[in-house]
């Protein structure tokens, strides 16, 4: 592996789930198209998501980046997803010596491999700056907070963030005796060992938090590495040939009149909650596109990659007569839809979302306000950021993951975002952020400047390695 090739060779690592796969793929494509690098992306597969498989196959067809699949892992814990021996073996088998390594957050343990190779190592957080601040502050919180976080009487103070309610914390913090919690503390300690933290956000969106991350006094420790906002990086719109029949229905609807309802590739609902959403949509009299998958077998809403149980036909788990009564105003799609195409359509004016960060960025980038419906992982944190800090969303009074949200409240939320005066203000705000996002990604925009810093380090590393390589 002494050959350094004719241009910088980057290796990247993506862990299971669209929340990791899409941002890593889009970053890889951007490094190829803007800087003419060769990029190899190692993907840890989960073998449980139809949408993940489709995205992966589409990326392979573009041939912009080389994709190598690593063995599937147990994703039930969501922490420590990388099989390090398999990753190390795959790196060693490459013909060309990598110039730099970029891993997503669950691959932080593999940063030591880049150190052994003597190449720059970057951590890519496919989430927002709040999540980064919480993660880096985690070892400090572990020492400061006594007892369970969820039992704290006051919101937690995280540098650069609004005070966070204990119930809005991410899943690994809900039980300090769980192995996930210990792994998360470990990850927080490993983040600063990288040569830079890349975040899928942009300066104007989260300037205060990004500033705090760069201020060692606020974090209580000296963060010697740069924090680079390089987003929003979202999936590309599909080709016209991939657009499905319901898109023709969208073409006939008035501008910004349709609510898109989807809970991501991994979110499922209880039958009771699905019934309440159906009635809420019908009562609101708003046009809608709803991506439906079978409900969970339990009373609570589902979590990551729980595919649910139930009949194959939607008639088995939607209210009797719902499809007939709403056939003029709504479309129900089983399992999956091309989300980016839908959110980009002028007829779409609202998004009822599980508020995974990919979906949030896609919504903001298309100027679509949200009803946030967090289910698992860091989504409760995202919901608070989107509704209370950024002002681009409304949310239910109770957490959907803790109790069933009733049809009356769902109807009110839908009408608020689509027709009420409060929704108009939110719509104006999200459109401002849409233009802000476009500016950040422009040639001289803040995100482009930040990515150029990464590219410069990769280029410099390649030139060093090339100078040291024995001449042929």
Beta strands, then each sheet from edge to edge (+ up, - down):
strand 1: 9-14
strand 2: 38-44
strand 3: 66-70
strand 4: 100-104
strand 5: 120-125
strand 6: 196-199
strand 7: 226-229
strand 8: 258-262
strand 9: 287-292
strand 10: 330-334
strand 11: 348-353
strand 12: 370-372
strand 13: 393-395
sheet 1: 3+ 2+ 1+ 4+ 5+ 6+ 7+
sheet 2: 10+ 9+ 8+ 11+ 12+ 13+
end
